[in-house]
Amino acid sequence: MDKTKLEKLFSGLCCSVCGHDFDEKSIFIKREEKDLLVLQIICSECGKSFGLALLGTSSISVKKEDDALTIQDCPLPISYDDVLDAHHFIDKLEKDWTKYIPEELRKQK
């Protein structure tokens, strides 16, 4: 895949640690096969490294800036309290809790 296309794709994203924008020096192609691309993105400000695999890369087209990936408002990261709440919730489930899972999903392996 053309590195210019990747730069355009990631032009709207920034590091989740320090908020610094990714630039052309941030993206490293680690592996490229038919319809598979494995990338390493390293923040040039704080050095945080991110790994990313893209599937179906032959159909990726970035023709205009609107096609770039963008950051969306996300919930806050999971806290220790969230983990404890989940533990208490799971602990209180009835023994036959699987009845709440749709039948077609229970049959999947």
DSSP file (Angstrom, degrees, kcal/mol; ACC not computed):
  #  RESIDUE AA STRUCTURE BP1 BP2  ACC     N-H-->O    O-->H-N    N-H-->O    O-->H-N    TCO  KAPPA ALPHA  PHI   PSI    X-CA   Y-CA   Z-CA
    1    1 A M              0   0    0      0, 0.0     2,-0.2     0, 0.0    57,-0.0   0.000 360.0 360.0 360.0 142.1    0.0    0.0    0.0
    2    2 A D    >>  -     0   0    0      1,-0.1     4,-1.5     2,-0.0     3,-0.6  -0.448 360.0-141.6 -65.5 126.7    1.2    3.5   -0.8
    3    3 A K  H 3> S+     0   0    0      1,-0.2     4,-2.5    -2,-0.2     5,-0.2   0.813 101.4  60.6 -62.7 -30.4    2.6    5.2    2.3
    4    4 A T  H 3> S+     0   0    0      1,-0.2     4,-2.1     2,-0.2    -1,-0.2   0.893 102.9  51.6 -62.3 -39.1    1.0    8.5    1.2
    5    5 A K  H <> S+     0   0    0     -3,-0.6     4,-2.1     2,-0.2    -1,-0.2   0.892 110.0  49.2 -63.7 -40.3   -2.4    6.8    1.3
    6    6 A L  H  X S+     0   0    0     -4,-1.5     4,-2.1     2,-0.2    -2,-0.2   0.902 108.2  53.4 -65.2 -41.6   -1.6    5.6    4.9
    7    7 A E  H  < S+     0   0    0     -4,-2.5     4,-0.4     1,-0.2    -2,-0.2   0.905 110.9  46.5 -60.9 -41.7   -0.5    9.1    5.9
    8    8 A K  H >< S+     0   0    0     -4,-2.1     3,-0.9     1,-0.2     4,-0.3   0.898 110.1  54.2 -66.1 -39.8   -3.8   10.6    4.6
    9    9 A L  H 3< S+     0   0    0     -4,-2.1    60,-2.9     1,-0.2     3,-0.4   0.876 117.0  36.1 -61.5 -39.2   -5.8    7.8    6.4
   10   10 A F  T >< S+     0   0    0     -4,-2.1     3,-1.7     1,-0.2    12,-0.3   0.321  85.9 104.3 -97.4   6.8   -4.2    8.6    9.8
   11   11 A S  T <  S+     0   0    0     -3,-0.9    -1,-0.2    -4,-0.4    -2,-0.1   0.754  81.2  49.1 -63.8 -23.7   -4.0   12.4    9.3
   12   12 A G  T 3  S+     0   0    0     57,-0.5    59,-0.6    -3,-0.4    -1,-0.3   0.400  97.0  89.0 -95.7   4.0   -6.9   13.0   11.7
   13   13 A L    <   -     0   0    0     -3,-1.7     9,-2.0    57,-0.1     2,-0.3  -0.684  51.5-172.5-105.5 155.6   -5.7   10.8   14.5
   14   14 A C  B     -A   21   0A   0     -2,-0.3     7,-0.3     7,-0.3     2,-0.1  -0.890  38.3 -74.8-137.9 169.5   -3.4   11.5   17.5
   15   15 A C     >  -     0   0    0      5,-2.8     4,-1.4    -2,-0.3    27,-0.0  -0.419  30.4-145.9 -65.9 133.0   -1.7    9.7   20.3
   16   16 A S  T  4 S+     0   0    0      1,-0.2    -1,-0.1     2,-0.2    -3,-0.0   0.612  96.7  50.8 -76.6 -10.9   -4.1    8.5   23.1
   17   17 A V  T  4 S+     0   0    0      3,-0.1    -1,-0.2    31,-0.0    -2,-0.0   0.909 131.3   5.8 -89.8 -52.3   -1.3    9.1   25.6
   18   18 A C  T  4 S-     0   0    0      2,-0.1    -2,-0.2    30,-0.0    -1,-0.0   0.568  90.1-122.4-113.4 -10.8   -0.1   12.6   24.9
   19   19 A G     <  +     0   0    0     -4,-1.4     2,-0.2     1,-0.3    -3,-0.1   0.476  57.3 149.0  84.7   1.3   -2.5   13.9   22.2
   20   20 A H        -     0   0    0     -6,-0.1    -5,-2.8     1,-0.1    -1,-0.3  -0.473  51.5-109.7 -71.5 138.7    0.2   14.6   19.7
   21   21 A D  B     -A   14   0A   0     -7,-0.3    23,-0.3    -2,-0.2    -7,-0.3  -0.369  28.6-117.4 -66.8 144.3   -0.8   14.2   16.0
   22   22 A F        -     0   0    0     -9,-2.0     2,-0.2   -12,-0.3    -9,-0.1  -0.598  37.8-175.1 -77.0 144.9    0.6   11.3   14.1
   23   23 A D    >>  -     0   0    0     -2,-0.2     3,-2.0    -9,-0.0     4,-0.5  -0.676  45.0 -78.8-129.7-173.8    2.7   12.3   11.1
   24   24 A E  T 34 S+     0   0    0      1,-0.3     3,-0.4    -2,-0.2   -17,-0.0   0.744 127.7  56.5 -63.1 -22.7    4.5   10.6    8.2
   25   25 A K  T 34 S+     0   0    0      1,-0.2    -1,-0.3     3,-0.0    17,-0.1   0.516  97.3  65.9 -84.4  -4.6    7.4    9.7   10.5
   26   26 A S  T <4 S+     0   0    0     -3,-2.0    16,-2.6    15,-0.1     2,-0.5   0.690  85.0  80.2 -88.8 -20.6    5.0    7.9   12.9
   27   27 A I  E  <  +B   41   0B   0     -4,-0.5     2,-0.4    -3,-0.4    14,-0.2  -0.783  51.4 178.0-103.3 126.7    3.9    5.0   10.6
   28   28 A F  E     -B   40   0B   0     12,-2.6    12,-2.7    -2,-0.5     2,-0.6  -0.988  23.2-140.2-127.7 123.4    6.0    1.9    9.9
   29   29 A I  E     +B   39   0B   0     -2,-0.4    10,-0.2    10,-0.2     3,-0.1  -0.732  24.1 173.4 -83.0 119.1    4.8   -0.9    7.7
   30   30 A K  E     +     0   0B   0      8,-2.9     2,-0.3    -2,-0.6     9,-0.2   0.784  66.7   6.3 -95.4 -34.0    5.8   -4.2    9.4
   31   31 A R  E     -B   38   0B   0      7,-1.6     7,-3.0     2,-0.0     2,-0.4  -0.977  59.6-173.3-154.3 136.2    4.2   -6.7    7.1
   32   32 A E  E     +B   37   0B   0     -2,-0.3     2,-0.2     5,-0.2     5,-0.2  -0.972  17.5 150.1-138.2 122.1    2.3   -6.4    3.8
   33   33 A E  E >   -B   36   0B   0      3,-2.6     3,-1.8    -2,-0.4     2,-0.3  -0.768  61.1 -53.9-133.4 179.0    0.4   -9.2    2.1
   34   34 A K  T 3  S-     0   0    0      1,-0.3    22,-0.1    -2,-0.2     3,-0.1  -0.452 125.7 -11.5 -59.9 119.2   -2.6   -9.4   -0.2
   35   35 A D  T 3  S+     0   0    0     -2,-0.3    21,-2.2     1,-0.1     2,-0.4   0.652 121.1  96.2  61.9  19.8   -5.4   -7.6    1.7
   36   36 A L  E <   +BC  33  55B   0     -3,-1.8    -3,-2.6    19,-0.2     2,-0.4  -0.997  43.6 174.3-139.7 134.4   -3.4   -7.6    4.9
   37   37 A L  E     -BC  32  54B   0     17,-2.1    17,-3.2    -2,-0.4     2,-0.5  -0.979  11.8-162.9-140.5 125.6   -1.3   -4.8    6.4
   38   38 A V  E     -BC  31  53B   0     -7,-3.0    -8,-2.9    -2,-0.4    -7,-1.6  -0.943  19.3-175.2-110.8 124.1    0.4   -4.8    9.8
   39   39 A L  E     -BC  29  52B   0     13,-3.7    13,-2.2    -2,-0.5     2,-0.5  -0.842  23.0-153.6-119.9 152.7    1.5   -1.4   11.0
   40   40 A Q  E     -BC  28  51B   0    -12,-2.7   -12,-2.6    -2,-0.3     2,-0.5  -0.998  14.5-165.0-118.8 129.0    3.4    0.0   13.9
   41   41 A I  E     -BC  27  50B   0      9,-3.0     9,-2.9    -2,-0.5     2,-0.5  -0.967   5.3-171.9-116.7 121.4    2.5    3.6   14.8
   42   42 A I  E     - C   0  49B   0    -16,-2.6     2,-0.3    -2,-0.5     7,-0.2  -0.954  25.1-124.7-117.7 125.1    5.0    5.3   17.1
   43   43 A C     >  -     0   0    0      5,-2.6     4,-1.5    -2,-0.5   -21,-0.1  -0.503  12.5-150.8 -67.4 126.2    4.2    8.7   18.6
   44   44 A S  T  4 S+     0   0    0     -2,-0.3    -1,-0.2   -23,-0.3   -22,-0.1   0.634  92.5  49.2 -74.6 -11.8    7.0   11.1   17.7
   45   45 A E  T  4 S+     0   0    0    -24,-0.1    -1,-0.2     3,-0.1    -2,-0.0   0.921 129.5   9.8 -90.0 -55.3    6.3   13.1   20.8
   46   46 A C  T  4 S-     0   0    0      2,-0.1    -2,-0.1   -26,-0.1    -3,-0.0   0.573  92.3-122.5-107.3 -11.2    6.1   10.6   23.7
   47   47 A G     <  +     0   0    0     -4,-1.5    -3,-0.1     1,-0.3     2,-0.1   0.467  51.6 158.2  86.1   0.7    7.3    7.4   22.0
   48   48 A K        -     0   0    0     -6,-0.1    -5,-2.6     1,-0.1     2,-0.4  -0.372  31.7-143.0 -60.7 134.9    4.2    5.3   22.7
   49   49 A S  E     -C   42   0B   0     -7,-0.2     2,-0.4    -2,-0.1    -7,-0.2  -0.864  16.4-170.9-107.6 135.3    4.0    2.4   20.3
   50   50 A F  E     -C   41   0B   0     -9,-2.9    -9,-3.0    -2,-0.4     2,-0.4  -0.955  10.4-148.3-122.6 142.0    0.7    1.1   18.8
   51   51 A G  E     +C   40   0B   0     -2,-0.4     2,-0.3   -11,-0.2   -11,-0.2  -0.875  19.3 177.0-109.0 145.2    0.1   -2.0   16.7
   52   52 A L  E     -C   39   0B   0    -13,-2.2   -13,-3.7    -2,-0.4     2,-0.5  -0.989  17.1-162.1-150.5 135.2   -2.5   -2.2   14.0
   53   53 A A  E     -C   38   0B   0     -2,-0.3     2,-0.5   -15,-0.2   -15,-0.2  -0.983  10.4-162.0-117.7 130.0   -3.6   -4.8   11.5
   54   54 A L  E     -C   37   0B   0    -17,-3.2   -17,-2.1    -2,-0.5     3,-0.3  -0.948   4.5-163.6-112.2 127.6   -5.7   -3.7    8.5
   55   55 A L  E    S+C   36   0B   0     -2,-0.5   -19,-0.2   -19,-0.2   -20,-0.1  -0.812  71.4  27.8-106.7 150.7   -7.7   -6.3    6.6
   56   56 A G    >   +     0   0    0    -21,-2.2     3,-1.5    -2,-0.3    -1,-0.2   0.862  69.7 159.7  71.8  35.6   -9.1   -5.8    3.1
   57   57 A T  G >   +     0   0    0     -3,-0.3     3,-1.2     1,-0.3    -2,-0.1   0.704  59.8  71.3 -68.4 -20.0   -6.5   -3.2    2.3
   58   58 A S  G 3  S+     0   0    0      1,-0.3    -1,-0.3   -57,-0.0    -2,-0.1   0.762  99.3  49.4 -68.7 -20.3   -7.0   -3.5   -1.5
   59   59 A S  G <  S+     0   0    0     -3,-1.5     2,-0.4   -24,-0.0    -1,-0.3   0.419  83.9 112.4 -97.5   2.5  -10.3   -1.7   -1.1
   60   60 A I    <   +     0   0    0     -3,-1.2     2,-0.4    -4,-0.2   -55,-0.0  -0.620  40.0 172.0 -77.6 125.7   -9.0    1.2    1.0
   61   61 A S        -     0   0    0     -2,-0.4     2,-0.6     6,-0.1    -2,-0.0  -0.997  18.7-171.5-135.4 133.7   -9.1    4.5   -0.9
   62   62 A V        +     0   0    0     -2,-0.4   -54,-0.1     1,-0.1     3,-0.1  -0.874  22.2 153.8-123.6  96.0   -8.5    7.9    0.6
   63   63 A K        +     0   0    0     -2,-0.6     2,-0.3     1,-0.2    -1,-0.1   0.784  65.1  17.5 -95.1 -31.0   -9.4   10.4   -2.0
   64   64 A K  S >  S-     0   0    0      1,-0.0     3,-1.9   -56,-0.0     4,-0.3  -0.899  84.0-100.2-139.2 167.2  -10.2   13.4    0.2
   65   65 A E  G >  S+     0   0    0     -2,-0.3     3,-1.5     1,-0.3   -53,-0.1   0.781 115.5  67.5 -60.7 -28.5   -9.6   14.5    3.7
   66   66 A D  G 3  S+     0   0    0      1,-0.3    -1,-0.3     4,-0.0     4,-0.0   0.705  91.8  63.3 -65.1 -19.2  -13.1   13.5    4.8
   67   67 A D  G <  S+     0   0    0     -3,-1.9    -1,-0.3     2,-0.1    -2,-0.2   0.581  81.4 107.0 -81.3  -9.9  -12.1    9.8    4.2
   68   68 A A  S <  S-     0   0    0     -3,-1.5   -59,-0.2    -4,-0.3   -58,-0.2  -0.267  82.7 -97.1 -68.7 155.0   -9.4    9.9    6.9
   69   69 A L        -     0   0    0    -60,-2.9   -57,-0.5   -61,-0.1     2,-0.3  -0.435  45.1-160.0 -66.6 145.5   -9.9    8.2   10.2
   70   70 A T        -     0   0    0     -2,-0.1     2,-0.4    -3,-0.1   -57,-0.1  -0.945  19.3-112.0-131.4 153.9  -11.2   10.5   12.9
   71   71 A I        -     0   0    0    -59,-0.6     2,-0.3    -2,-0.3   -58,-0.0  -0.668  33.9-160.2 -82.0 134.4  -11.3   10.4   16.7
   72   72 A Q        -     0   0    0     -2,-0.4     2,-0.3     1,-0.0    -1,-0.0  -0.804  32.2 -89.6-112.0 156.8  -14.7   10.0   18.2
   73   73 A D        -     0   0    0     -2,-0.3    -1,-0.0     1,-0.0     0, 0.0  -0.500  54.0-173.0 -63.9 126.5  -15.9   10.8   21.6
   74   74 A C        -     0   0    0     -2,-0.3    -1,-0.0     1,-0.1    -3,-0.0  -0.822  27.2 -96.7-120.7 158.2  -15.4    7.7   23.7
   75   75 A P        -     0   0    0      0, 0.0     3,-0.1     0, 0.0    -1,-0.1  -0.278  54.6 -85.3 -66.5 162.7  -16.3    6.7   27.2
   76   76 A L        -     0   0    0      1,-0.1     3,-0.1     3,-0.0     0, 0.0  -0.282  58.1 -86.0 -62.3 154.8  -13.7    7.1   29.9
   77   77 A P        -     0   0    0      0, 0.0     2,-0.2     0, 0.0    -1,-0.1  -0.201  56.8 -84.3 -59.2 156.6  -11.3    4.1   30.3
   78   78 A I        -     0   0    0     -3,-0.1     2,-0.2     1,-0.1     3,-0.0  -0.438  51.3-152.6 -64.7 131.4  -12.4    1.3   32.5
   79   79 A S     >  -     0   0    0     -2,-0.2     4,-1.8    -3,-0.1     5,-0.1  -0.506  29.3-103.8-101.0 171.9  -11.7    2.0   36.2
   80   80 A Y  H  > S+     0   0    0      1,-0.2     4,-2.4     2,-0.2     5,-0.2   0.879 123.7  55.4 -60.6 -37.8  -11.0   -0.2   39.2
   81   81 A D  H  > S+     0   0    0      1,-0.2     4,-2.7     2,-0.2    -1,-0.2   0.880 104.0  53.7 -63.4 -37.6  -14.5    0.5   40.3
   82   82 A D  H  > S+     0   0    0      2,-0.2     4,-2.5     1,-0.2    -1,-0.2   0.910 109.0  48.8 -62.3 -41.7  -15.9   -0.7   37.0
   83   83 A V  H  X S+     0   0    0     -4,-1.8     4,-2.4     2,-0.2    -2,-0.2   0.923 112.3  47.8 -64.4 -44.2  -14.0   -4.0   37.3
   84   84 A L  H  X S+     0   0    0     -4,-2.4     4,-2.5     2,-0.2    -2,-0.2   0.903 111.0  51.4 -63.7 -40.9  -15.3   -4.5   40.9
   85   85 A D  H  X S+     0   0    0     -4,-2.7     4,-2.4     2,-0.2    -2,-0.2   0.920 110.6  48.5 -61.0 -43.8  -18.8   -3.7   39.8
   86   86 A A  H  X S+     0   0    0     -4,-2.5     4,-2.8     2,-0.2     5,-0.2   0.909 110.5  51.7 -63.3 -41.5  -18.6   -6.3   37.0
   87   87 A H  H  X S+     0   0    0     -4,-2.4     4,-2.6     1,-0.2    -2,-0.2   0.931 111.3  46.6 -60.7 -46.0  -17.2   -8.8   39.4
   88   88 A H  H  X S+     0   0    0     -4,-2.5     4,-1.4     2,-0.2    -1,-0.2   0.889 112.4  51.0 -64.2 -39.0  -20.1   -8.2   41.8
   89   89 A F  H  < S+     0   0    0     -4,-2.4     4,-0.4     2,-0.2     3,-0.4   0.944 113.5  43.6 -62.5 -48.4  -22.6   -8.4   38.9
   90   90 A I  H >< S+     0   0    0     -4,-2.8     3,-1.2     1,-0.2    -2,-0.2   0.884 110.3  56.7 -64.9 -38.7  -21.2  -11.7   37.7
   91   91 A D  H 3< S+     0   0    0     -4,-2.6    -1,-0.2     1,-0.3    -2,-0.2   0.807 107.0  49.4 -62.4 -30.3  -21.0  -13.1   41.2
   92   92 A K  T 3< S+     0   0    0     -4,-1.4    -1,-0.3    -3,-0.4    -2,-0.2   0.456  83.9 119.2 -91.2  -1.2  -24.7  -12.5   41.7
   93   93 A L  S <  S-     0   0    0     -3,-1.2     4,-0.0    -4,-0.4    -3,-0.0  -0.301  71.1-106.7 -64.6 148.5  -25.8  -14.2   38.5
   94   94 A E    >   -     0   0    0      1,-0.1     3,-1.2     2,-0.1    -1,-0.1  -0.297  30.6-108.6 -68.2 160.7  -28.1  -17.2   38.7
   95   95 A K  T 3  S+     0   0    0      1,-0.3     3,-0.3     2,-0.1    -1,-0.1   0.820 119.4  51.0 -63.2 -30.1  -26.6  -20.6   38.1
   96   96 A D  T >   +     0   0    0      1,-0.2     3,-1.9     2,-0.1    -1,-0.3  -0.175  68.2 137.3-100.5  41.6  -28.5  -20.8   34.8
   97   97 A W  G X   +     0   0    0     -3,-1.2     3,-1.8     1,-0.3     4,-0.2   0.696  55.9  77.2 -60.0 -21.6  -27.4  -17.4   33.5
   98   98 A T  G >  S+     0   0    0     -3,-0.3     3,-1.6     1,-0.3    -1,-0.3   0.665  73.3  80.1 -67.6 -13.4  -26.8  -18.8   30.0
   99   99 A K  G <  S+     0   0    0     -3,-1.9    -1,-0.3     1,-0.3    -2,-0.2   0.730  86.0  60.9 -63.8 -19.4  -30.6  -18.8   29.4
  100  100 A Y  G <  S+     0   0    0     -3,-1.8    -1,-0.3    -4,-0.2    -2,-0.2   0.579  85.0  89.9 -83.7 -10.0  -30.2  -15.0   28.7
  101  101 A I  S <  S-     0   0    0     -3,-1.6     5,-0.1    -4,-0.2    -3,-0.0  -0.752  93.5-103.9 -86.2 129.9  -27.9  -15.7   25.8
  102  102 A P    >>  -     0   0    0      0, 0.0     4,-1.6     0, 0.0     3,-1.1  -0.207  28.2-118.7 -54.5 143.3  -29.8  -16.1   22.5
  103  103 A E  H 3> S+     0   0    0      1,-0.3     4,-1.2     2,-0.2     3,-0.2   0.859 111.4  55.3 -53.6 -43.3  -30.1  -19.7   21.4
  104  104 A E  H 34 S+     0   0    0      1,-0.2     4,-0.4     2,-0.2    -1,-0.3   0.804 108.7  48.5 -65.9 -27.6  -28.2  -19.2   18.1
  105  105 A L  H X4 S+     0   0    0     -3,-1.1     3,-0.6     1,-0.2    -1,-0.2   0.793 104.6  58.7 -80.3 -28.7  -25.2  -17.8   20.0
  106  106 A R  H 3< S+     0   0    0     -4,-1.6    -2,-0.2     1,-0.2    -1,-0.2   0.794 102.3  55.2 -68.8 -26.8  -25.1  -20.6   22.5
  107  107 A K  T 3< S+     0   0    0     -4,-1.2    -1,-0.2     2,-0.0    -2,-0.2   0.650  86.2 101.3 -82.2 -15.4  -24.7  -23.2   19.7
  108  108 A Q    <         0   0    0     -3,-0.6    -3,-0.0    -4,-0.4    -4,-0.0  -0.411 360.0 360.0 -71.4 145.2  -21.6  -21.4   18.3
  109  109 A K              0   0    0     -2,-0.1    -1,-0.1     0, 0.0    -3,-0.0   0.398 360.0 360.0-107.2 360.0  -18.2  -22.9   19.1
